[in-house]
Amino acid sequence: MAENTYDVIVIGSGPAGYVCAIRCAQLGLSTAIVEREKLGGICLNWGCIPTKALLRSSEIWHLMHRLKEFGFSADNLQFDLAKIVERSRKVAAQLSNGVAFLMKKHKIAVVYGQARLAGKGKVAITKDETTQELSATNIVLATGARARALPGLEPDGKLVWTYREAMVPPAFPKSLLVVGSGAIGIEFASFFRTLGSEVTVVEVLDRILPVEDEEISQFAAKAFAKQGMKLKTSTIVEKLETTADGVSATLKAKDGTRETIAAERAVLAVGIVGNVENIGLEEAGVKVEKTHVVVNEWYETGVAGLYAIGDLVGPPWLAHKGMHEGVIVAERIAGFKGVHPLDTSKVPACTYCWPQVASVGMTEAAAKSSGRKIKVGRFPYIGNGKAIALGEPEGLVKTVFDAETGELLGAHMIGAEVTELIQGYTIARTLEATDAELVATVFPHPTLSETMHEAVLDADKRALHI
């Protein structure tokens, strides 16, 4: 093909974008990817990966304070925040470099700069006041999203943080206000609380982790409160002001009562907005709703040859969902046989707080509201030998089945390593397994996964160890 002309140009190299580019290349399509910052996007550089490195450090700190329980002793326990952050950044750099290797391996052209749609099949890329133009039959938008800022709650990067500043704190805050209790807010709340910060979480809805099953949310709230975390639900931050030594927040509860609290720092985690600005969407005729690009089941924008994937489009806004979308679009472009639209009800969600939370499919409330007759199974970690041996007896596994067909409608988990375990239920949903088939499945002993089997058995009132 002519120089600067490709079969596919992908704009954005986050999980959705770089995976789409790799799959395109695997299918024989000449591919270029455009990135304005670092390969790997927010997820690898400022999101999923570095936060897990931080949380791993906090897990170790937590275990260090339980040494006597396991037969050890140590004095003068300390942590070095700078080294914790440094390790996190090194992990992010390693993964970003890994993406660079994959681009080279698959002969994908990497172009750095700010991309903008410049007419049918054309992309203009500007870097250091120099602009070049690339052409392609197909263009995939994967520009991702950024933290939402609400009026009166704008971050300043010093006292009021977004996730970026929260990942690289210059000093450890003795007190922290977290606004928003979704996955991002709760993960930062968990990290800083475990290391010793006085943490207050404010949530406008009536419970934390509001997208999770209500029973799991309640379990999490009790666990966090036990750790010393202050949770204020049905509450808004009416005013947030910076002071000489931190922030001052006026909170208003649902009943109208107000209180003012002070903290050294605040973290805003009130959702995301799509990166739709300055990329030529309006001129191209792309429809945008609530800062996200509107697409059909094949991620087509309605403009011929133009697709959009990842956090730029609809929920759930998860890296693994974006990766799968990238594969679907690549295979759709290449005419690969057997491509199916993504069923988002089979996309698992994970929150890496302590204890961890994971889920897939319908909550109990959603299943009931669908008009189905359901049956619910539950099994606590305290009934599992491996959980007790690990010293992690706090947890719950919950399953929701269609009582007539046996279909697994949803699964909800809280406890040690549930983010690793949830894939078992995700596979079951994908393969349309019934409760009878899961009951007949042999789970290894002793493992945490046995809680999953017992939660299925319990739905049929057959649980063995509780």
N, C-alpha and C positions, 0 to 999 in steps of 0.2 A: 504494500500500500504506500501511497505517497507520504512523505515526511509530514508529521503533525496530523495525520489522518488515521483514525482507528475505527474498529468495529464498535467499541464501547469506551466511553469516558465516564469514570466514577468521580463525583465531586464529594470529597470527604473520606478520610481513611480511618474512621472509627470501626468498631466491630462489624457493623452492617456494610460499610463501604469496602474495607479491605478483604472481607470474606467474599463479597460479590465479585471483586476484581480477580481474586484467586480462582473462583469457580469459572468465571468467564475465560480466563487463560487456560484452565484445564480443558475447556471445551473447544479450544482452538481459536478463540476470538482475540484479535489484537486489542490490547487493553492499556489504557492510561488511567492513572489515579492522581487527583489533584488534592493537595493538602496545604492549608495556610499556616499550620503550626508544626506539630510533631506527629509522625506516623503512629497510629493507634488511637488517635482521637482522645476524647475526654475519658473514656473507660480505662484505657491502659495507662494514661498519663496523670489523670486527675480524678478518677472515679473508682470503678470496681476493683482494680488491682491494687493500687497503693493504699486504699482504705483497708483492704484485707490484711495487708502487711502491718498496718498500724494496729488493727484489732488483734492480730496474732501476738504482738508485743504486750498488749493489755491482758490477753489470756495468760501469758507466761507470768506476768506480774501477779495476777490473781492466784495462780497455782503456787507461786513462791510464798504467798501468805498462808498456804495450807500445808506447808512442808511437814509439820509435826504429825498431821493426819496420816501422812504416807510414810512416816518413819525417818524423817530427815530433820536436820536443824541447821540454821544459819543465822548469823547476826548482821546487823547494819545493812539491811536490804535497801538498795537505792536503784533508781532508774535515771538514765541520761536522755532527756527528751531530744536533744540535738541528734544523738546517735539513732534513736528510734525513728526520727524523721528521715535521717540520712539513709537508713536501711530501706525505708519505704520508697524513697526517690530512686535508689539503686535498682530496686525491684521493677519500678515503672520503666526505668531506662533500659533494663534488660529486655523487657517485653516489647518496648518500642523498637529496639534494635532487632528483635526477632521478626517483627513485621517487615522491617527493611530487608532482612535476609529473604523472607518469603517473596517479597516483590521482585528481588533480583533473581531468585530461583525460578520464578514463573515468567520471567522476562516481561514484567509489567513496567511500563514507563512511569516514573514518579516525577511529578511536576509540582514545585512549591510556589504558592502564591494565592491571592484572592481570586476565586473563580466567579464568573458571571455569564449567564446565558446571553449569547450574542446573535440570536437568530436561529433558524432551523438548523439543527445539527452542529451548531458552533458554540464554543466556549472561549471566552476571553479571560486570560489569566494575567494578573498584574502583580509584580514583585519589584520593589525598589524603583518604582516609577517607570518600569518597563513593562509593556504588555505584549503578550504573544497570543496567537489564536490557534486553537485546536479544533478539528472537525471529527465527527463520528456519526454513524447511523443511529446509534443509541446513546443516550445520556442518562445516567443514574444519579439522582440527587440523594446524598447521604450526609447532609451538613449538620445533623444532630440537633442538640438543644443546649440550653444554658439555664442557670438558676433564675427563678422568677423573683422579681422585686415588687413589693406592694407599696402603694403610696404611703409615705411616712415610715416605711421600713426598708429604706435603701441602704445597702451595704457600703461601708467606706473603706473596707479592706484592712482596717487597723483595729477598731473596736467592735465593729459589726461585720461579721464574716459571712462569706458564702462557703461552699464546700472547699474551694481552692485554698482560701486562707486557713481554714480549719485543719487542712492536711499538713500545713507547714508552719505551725505556731512558733514564733521566736522565743516564747516563754510559756510555761505551763500556767493556765488560768486557774486560780484557786476557786473561782466560781464561774458558772457558765449558764446562760439562758439559751435554750434551744427552742426556736419557733417552728413548730411543725413536727408531727410524730409519725410521719411515713418512714419508709426504710432508711432514707438518708439521715433524717433527723435523729432517729433512734440509734442508728449505728454510731454517730458522733457522740450522742448522749452516753451510750454504753462505754465507748472508748475512754472518754474523759472521766466519767464517774468511776470506772474500774481503777484508773490511775490516781484517784483521790479528789477530783474536783467536785465541788458542791453543784449539782446539776438540777436545773428546773426546766421541765418541758411543758410548753403551752400548746394546746391543740384546740382548734375552733369547734371540732366535732365532739360528740359525746364520749368518745373512747380513743385510746391510742391505737396505732396500726389499724386505722379504720377500714382498710380494704380487706383485712383478714377476717376469718370467722370470729364471731363475737366471743365465743368461749375461749378461743386462743388469745384474743386481745385482753380479756379479763385475767387470764393466767399470767400473761406477760406483765400486766400492770401490777399484779401482786408481787411478782418476782422483782421487778424494778424498784418498787416501793420498799421491799425488804432490803435491797442493796443501798437504800438511802436516797434514791432518786425522787424528786418531787414532781408529781404529775398534776397538771391543771387542765382538765378537759372542759368542754363547753365554755371556753374562754378565748377572748381575743386580746391581742396586744393593741390597745387603743392609742398608745403613744410610746415611742422609743427615742430616748435622747442620750447623747453621749455626754459624759461628765469628765472631770479631770482624771479620774482613775478607773473609768469603765463605762457602763451603761446604766440607765435608769428606765424601767419599763412600767407603764401604767396598764394594769390588766383589768379587763371588764368581764365578769362572769355572766352566764346566761340570765341569772336572776337580777342583773343590774348592779351588783355590788362591785366595788373597785378596790384595788390594792396596788401599791407601788413596791417593786422589788428592785434591788441593785445587783449587778454582777460585773465581773471584770471584763467579760466578753460576751457577745451574743452570736449565735449561728442561725442564719435564716435558711430554712428548709421547707419552703412553702410551695413546692412544685417546680415545674420547668416550663420554658417557652421555646418553641422551635426557632432555629436559626433561619428565618425566612427573609431577612432583610438583605438588600444590596446584592442579590444574586440573579436579578432579572425575572423574577416570577411573574410579576404583574404584566410586564411587556410580553412575556411568552404566553400569557393567557392561562396561567395555572391558578386554580382555585385554592384559596387559603381560608381556613376557618379556625378561629381561636389560636392563632400562630402556628397551626400545623397544616401541612399540605394534604388536600383531599385526594384520595386514590381509590381505585376499585380493588377487587379481590386479587388482581395480578399486579398491583402497585403502579398501574398506569395512571397518569395525571389527567388524561383526556387530551393531551398534546401528543401527537404522533411521535414515537421514539423517545419519549421523556417519562422516566419512572422516578419514584421517590420511595425511600425505605428508612427503617430505623426510627430514632426518636423524632425525626422530622414529620412522621405520620402518626397514625393513631395508637392508642394504648393496646396492651401494656407497654410502657416505656422501659424495656429491658434489653440488655446487650444480646442475650441469647436469642431473643425474639428477632432482633435486628439481623443477626447472623443468618437465621433461617430465611428471613425475607430476602437477604442478599443472594442466597442460593436459588431461591425460587425465581427471582428476576433473571439471574444469569441463565438458568436452564430454560426459562421461557423465551429469552432472546435467542438462544441457540437452537430452539426447537427440540429440546431434549424430551424424550417420551416419558410419560408417567408423572408429570409435574402436577401437584395438587395445591390448591389454595391452603393457606395456613388456618387451622382451627385454633384460635387464641385461647379457647377453654382448655387446651392441652399444653399450655405454656406454664411451667412452674414459676413460682415467685419465691425468692429467698431474702431474708434479712439476717445479717451476720452480727447481731447483738449477742449478749449473753443473758439468758439462754437464746439459742438461735431459733428462728421461726421460718417455716417453709410451708408452701401450700400449692395445690393444683386443683382446678375445677371449681365447682359450685360450693359456696358456703351452705351451712344447714338452712339459714334463712332464705337464701336464693332458691334452694331446692324445694323448700316448702311453698314459696310463692309461685313456683312454676306449675303448681297444681298436681305434682306427683305425690304418690304415697311413698314415703321414704322410711328407711331404717338407718339408725346411727350406731356406730361402734366406737368405743373409747378404751384406751389402755394407758395407764400411767407408767412413767419410767420407774417408779418405785417397785414395780412388780417384775422388773427385768434384771437378771443376774449380772449382765455385763455393765449396765448403768451403775449398779451398786458397787461393783468392783472398780469402776473408773472413778467413783466418788462423785457421780453426776446423776443422782436420783430424782432431780427436778425436771419433769417433762410430762408431756401428754401427746398421744397420737389419736386422731379422730378420723373416722371414715364415714362417708355419707353414700348410701346406696339407694337405687330405685328398688322398692320393696317387691315390685311385681316382676321386673326383668332381671334383677341382680346387677344391673349396670353400676359401675363405680362412678358416681357423680362428682365426688370431690374428696380430697384428703387434706388434713390440716395438722401440722406438727409443731411442737415447741419442745426444745431440749437439746442436749449435746449432739452435734453433728447431723441435725435433721436436714441441713442444706445438702448434705451428701446422700441422705437416705431418700429424699423426696422423689428422686428419679425412678425408684421402683414403682411408685404409684403413677408416675407420668407414663412409664412404659405400659403399665396396666391400662391406663386410659387410652393410649394410642392403639393398643391391640384389642381394645374393647373387651377386656377381661371381666368376668362376672365374679361375684362373691364366692360362688362355688369353686371356680377355677383357682382363685387366690387361696381359698381354704385348703385346696388340694396341693398347693405349692409348698415344697419343703424349704424352710428357712434355716440357715446354719445356727448352731448353738456353740458357745454363747456369743451372741452379737446383739447390738442395738436394734438390728433389723427385725428381730423377733417381736418387738413392740408393734410393728406394722402388721404382722400376721395375727397377733392377738387382737388388734383393733378390728380386723376383719371378722375374726371369730366372734368377737363381742357383738357385732351387728346381728349375728344369728343366735345370740345368747349362748355362745359356746366357748367363751374365753376360759383358758385353763389355769392361768397363774394370778388371778385376782378374784 
